[in-house]
Each structure stands twice: as C-alpha cells, then as structure tokens.
C-alpha cells in the first residue's frame, strides 16, 4: 500500500474520531489585539471575566493578547473593539482546523505502549501515565511508593509518586521537593515533564544521589478528569469537570481555587469563565487533595514546583498582587540558577525570564504557589511556564518536541535540587571544614581587561580569579546569595559559619533599608494627556509647582505627561484633573515599591569590579566610573588624557588647522542612570576597540561621563529619584539646582523656576553652580575646534536640537535636523529593543526649558551642531528605571548613532568641504 493511501486512511480515521468527540471548535476564531494605551489594556483584561478564552495575555503595552471567541460572540466582540478604536487581526480563522491538524499528526506518531511503559515521542493517555507509576512502584519497592492523595470529582485517583532512600538517620526529617503538573489540563506538555523527572530519578542509576538526602513527591496529573476530557472531547478544556450547584457551566479553574487571597484579583465568579474560582476556596476535590497532603508534609517540603505552559517563564510569588515576598532575593537567585541550566541544555533556543508572577505574567489570586508559600510555609515556591517550541498555536506543542523540552527542563530541576541539597542537607550530612575557594566574577561580555597590552573589545572578560581561605560547609550558598549592592554582605557572610548567612543577609538588608533616608511610599505617577490647548496650559502650570515632579512632559496635544505626586497632594490633583476633563490614569500606584524592586534586580546583577574595570551588565558606582577613566589614562597615555574633563586624541594635527572636536556629557540629571553608561561605552569603544581607531585619527573627543557626581552618588545612597545637584543656595529652603536650567543663555526665560524646592529650580543666577561653571569654562577655553556637542539624558527616544528656551528654530535648523536624522536612523536600524527616535527642536517636541546646556553651547560656545539625546527606557515599565539587562542593548545602539555623527563631522569638517543645503531637498551636498 502506498504512503499516500496510508496517509488518507489516517485522515479519514481522524475525521471519524472527531465526529465522535461531541465538541467542535468549528468557526471559533483566535484574535490578536495589541493595546496601545493602559486604558485599552484594562478594557481588554476585563474580557477575561466573560465568555472569552485568553490563550495569551500581554503584560506591557506593545505586547499582543490572543483571545479565542465562539462564532456566536464574534460580532459582539468585534463591535466592542471597534467602539474603543482598538485594532485587531484574526490569526486563526477556524480553530477546529488546527486542532484536526494536531490530531492527525498525533495519530501518525502514535505507537502502542506496552503495559507500564513510558514514552516521550508522543502524548500519553491518562491510563498510560498511571500504569507507568504503578509499574515503578512494583519494580522499585525499596525506594518508590505510589498512592492516591484523593479522588477527582469523577472518581479518578490522583496519584503521587514518593521517592526516598529511607530515613535521614537523624531526628530531623529529610528535606523534600514537591512537584505537580497538569492542573490546567490542556497544557499537555506539563505531565511529560513530571514523568521525565520521575524516569530520570527512578530508572537512571546515575541519578541515585539525587534522592539519597532529599525526598521527592511528584503528582504528574493533578486534574485527571480534565485531562481525560481533553483527549476525548474538547482539546482546549482548561478547568476540572465538576458542575457547581446552580451553575450554568461546568468546571472550576483549580489554579484559582486555593485558599490564600482567594478572589482578590485575576479570578472570576462567573462559572462560564475560564478563570472561575469556584463557589468558595478549596471547593474542589482536586485542590483539597493537594492541600491535605502538603499540610501533612509541610515540615519537610522545602521546594514546590508547578508545571504549566506556555511562555518560558519561571515565576515566584506573589501572584495575587504585584507585591514581592520577603525572600525575593533568594527566590530570584535560585530561579536564575535553574533557568541558566535550562538554557545551557536547550536545543530549541529556550530563553527563560525569572520574575514575580503578578509582574511577569498577570495578577491571579487563589493559585497554588501563593498558598503553598503563605499557608504551608514553603519558602521556595515556583511556577514554570514551559516553552512551546516551534508550535505555531501555543498549547499545541508538536509531539516531536516533547523530548527536547523535558530534557532541558530536567536540567533546571536538577539545579533546583542542588540548591535544596546545599541549603538544607549540609547541616545534616556535612561537617564544618576549612575550604579553599576560588572566587571569580560572573562573566561579563562587556568587561575590559586591566592590561594595556590586551585589546579589549566587546565579548572579552579578563577578571583574574583570586583565592581566599574560607571556613564553611558549602561555598555554593555564598556564591548564589551574594546579593548586596556592594561587598558588605559578601564580606560578612564569608566570615561566619554556614548557619549564619541567611540571618546576616536579612540584617544587612534591613540596615541598607534604614540608611536610605528617603521613601516614596504612597507616591503615585499619573499619566495625563492634554487634548485641548486649555488643558495643555493647565498642565504646564503644574510644572512650576514644587510638589509635582514631571518625569516626562510633552507640549504636543495628545502626547502624555508623566507626573509623580505625593500622597497628601493626590486628592486635590485628581479633583482638578476631573474638573477639567483630563484623560488620565495611574501608571504607578506606589513608587517606593518599584524602587525596591529595582534595587533587588540591581543586587541580582551586581558584580564586584576589579579596580579600573568597566561593566555594562549592571549600573556602576561613581568611584568605579572614575577608576576606569584613570586606568585608561595610565594604560593608553599616547591617546587618552584624563583631567577634570576627559580628552581622547591621537595627538595634534599635522596641519595648521586644528582637528574638529566632539564634546559629550552625560548624567547632568543624576537619576537618569542610563546616561553615564552610554558615555562610558563610547569611551571603551574608542580607546579599547582597535577597530574604531580611525574615529580619533582626524577627530578629537572630549567626554564627561558624569557631570553631576554629587547628585549621582546621592541617588545611589539616599534618594533614587534625585535630579538636581547637591548645593544649598544661600537663604534657600531646599537643596539643589537643576543644572540644565543654570546655563547663561536666556536664563529663566521659560520652563524654569525660582522656587528652590522645585525640580526645575534654575539657581539664584546663571552659572551659579560649580558643575555648570566647569563646562562653561572648558568650552570657552577649548571650544575653538568643537563642531558637535551631545548631552545624554533619558528617557523618550528623542534627538533634540535648539532652541529649548522657545519654540523657535535656529538658522541652521535644516542641518541640525538632517544630521540628527542620520544618527536617529542608525540607532533605529541597530536597535534590538525597538527604539524609534524622533528628531525635532527641543521646545517643539519636548518642552520649553531655558538655561539648557545645548542652547548655551550653540549660542555662546559657537558649536553649530548641538543636541540633547533622550535615550530609550527599553522595556522598563517604570521610566528612569531601565533594567540592568538592557544597559548593553541601549549603549550599543546609541554608539551606532554616535558613529553616524562622527562620520558626518569627519567628512564635512576635517576635509574642509563646504556644506550647502538645497531648500527644496534639505540634503547635505
């Protein structure tokens, strides 16, 4: 019989089976909607409480949400979107067609299993999974026990496999790891992951050590009724199969039914919703079965893991709200170990993210991880959102990719086990001894060497290991929990026995918190959009009041401003917005919470730098900035000079004409932390990357990486959102002057304040501040050859040129726009974080602000090409606080723009070519 005939027989057989299923998704559509505003995102999220099935929900603007809608609801759904002006596309016209395709592929790969066998080349039936567990209990009776922890609504046993080498031999029970899978039954890849872990533990003798000191409790299928239903009736069923009394629809979402913060958020009281939380907490037999077992064993369960799909996420509590638990640092660090192991083992390109559930996925109350942590006291509690490989349709991972997924996930499970062994077994089985430990910094692709003879470019790391003698039972805990912002916690931990580290870490973190001095507890950030000229004027008036901190402001109608407001001023502020019919939303409900979250993430990426090193994987301290500059001057004396304002030059011009110069500064507004790394990266690429030597052959560079060092240090140690310098003007009530309002060109003309407590206080007079005086004096003394000035700020992805004092254009505005567009285009093309720069005059695109450095440098310093560059915030949900992981993408793409500026300067000023502008086509000839 031909292969073609066999294929058609399978197809016909598949279609016959479908006719017996009793449920069809014929005509169901899958919609992809990308909300463009926070209001749209909230509007869309409300659909999750209705009859719509969310396959994927984006958590940030620009991330799509995928929703399946039944034929009878599609007209209503599309009309709701149209009424809001929300764009959408239908990505699957007929869901049933892709279900049939998946079913056909399964039938082609399906092979009969012998009794008690396991396979990872196809999806197993429920009875096959259970038969495998029972066979293991028979074959390995000394270590394996299989029992039922309870029964499902339809009377199926919920089986758990318990794996143990026996008693610990001490009065303390052995630590245990609890794993479950399949709570959402359509997520078919989850049970195979649990079964593969079982196979590797029980049947692979090479892994026997993994249960010598740690017990394992594994439930491969927590929702057996639902899973059976997905294999026989409805492939996309998610809930269990119990009909609540008086309900119209079957099933409860078991992962909304657990009794911690039940129904607080992200759950529905509608029985027809996919997130129906049940009539009461623990109303479902499956949830009660797991609850009772865990409470009976809570004294020895140290790690809980629940497998879901999809998304390549490792999530920790809390899920009921975007709040962080007390041991967030540990949860993050341990989770990171696990995902790094997965990614190292992956053959399908999995790239995991570790995050808090509510922040990284969505708010969902009544979930297993929250309850296990809060009520059972299991500190290490995680949800895995597994990958979907190359599956085009989300939950439907192809059978051919089961094995790659389970194998890579096993590597992550092993990493979690290793931490449990290190932390909880060491005190039982290991005696204290003196150990010599080699401590090395984490690899940093952007770290430069400390040797002048080595060409340091991207991709090099040269930190030399140092050897220390340490008294400890295990070095792993110390390495993974080195989470402080500096070396203090690390030094303390290395000085005490292993029983002390966690206590000392807690004390240190409290001490750091106590030293912060400034709290933004209860402060909110409002996203306010003026739609009329009157509204724009009202909003502009707030700019001059000291109690309002504008994080971003635009004077274009329809462009939003972001304003931070203290708790005591919020009621009046909101009343005024409402009275004047503003569109507004609260984008940050508690600023302090986000600052603490950023601090935690910084501590995760923080690495100890050797003297004179640079990194672009975390934010450096000011002293580290300066040490790096001084090291470059020592290592590269022929091209680099470091003074109060740094200079890079290949030497004097061999002609009577001085070489053109480029002046760059960063950090004038010290809370804009991404700006100094951009300047430092430019320095690194110019000095240490020999491929860029031509860039200073004919052009001199003058770079000030941190123009406001006092302010920057203050943001590190006391007030993360400080903007000004730190000088107290005589007779003033508040400290600090906005240095970018203190330059002496049209000083105090507009967009500045004489209130010393205002964020835009311009100082008592022009150039009253030592920092602005330093730039002024240097430019006037050395600026004869300057042809380009760049000042780096954040955020907004804007290339701004004068004037800032008023919406007027300078005579060479066509040149300014053209050259700025060259740089912006280069950045956009190089961007891996989707930066999209706009180019325009400062006052027109951003806001009026007199006394800015770029205005003064152009007007008084006579530098025709003068720009303020507002850098991107990447995927930072909170503006200035760009994640450390995106420093490198931001600095790399910005350097491409700097290269475009350099090319223009070299072509037009070193070669002394005349530049003409065609009015009809503003292009440089």
ABEGO torsion letter per residue (X at the ends): XBAAAAAAAAAAAAAAAAAAAGBBABGBBBBBBBBABAAAAAAAAAAAABABBBABBBABBGBBBBBBBBAAAAAAAAAAAAAAGBBBBBABABAAAAAAAAAAAAAAABBBBBBGBBBAABBBBAAAAAAAAAAAAAABAAABBBBBAEBBAAGBBBBBBBBBAEBAGBABBBBBBBBBBGABAABAAAAAAAAAAAAAAAABAAAAAAAAABBBBBBABABAAAAAAAAAABAABABBABBBBGBABBEBBAAAABABGBGABGBBABAABAABAEABBGABAAAAAAAAAAAAAAAABABBBBBBOBGGBBBBOBAABBBBBAAAAAAAAAAAAAAAAAAAABAAGBBBBBBBAAAABBBBBGBAAAAAAAAAGBABBBBBBBBAEABABEABBBAAAAAAAAAAAAAAAAAAAAAAAAAAAAAAABBBBBBBBBBBBBBBAABBBABAABBBBBGBBABBBBBBBBBBABAAAAAAABABABAAAAAAAAABBAAAAAAAAAAAAAAAAAAAGBBABGBBBBBBBBABAAAAAAAAAAAABAABBBABBBABBGBBBBBBBBAAAAAAAAAAAAAAGBBBBBABABAAAAAAAAAAAAAAABBBBBBGBBBAABBBBAAAAAAAAAAAAAABAAABBBBABBBBBAEBBABABBBBBBBBBBGABAABAAAAAAAAAAAAAAAABAAAAAAAAABBBBBBABABAAAAAAAAAABAABABBABBBBGBABBEBBAAAABABGBGABGBBABAABAABAEABBGABAAAAAAAAAAAAAAAABABBBBBBOBGGBBBBOBAABBBBBAAAAAAAAAAAAAAAAAAAABAAGBBBBBBBAAAABBBBBGBAAAAAAAAAGBABBBBBBBBAEABAAEABBBAAAAAAAAAAAAAAAAAAAAAAAAAAAAGBBBBBBAABBBBX
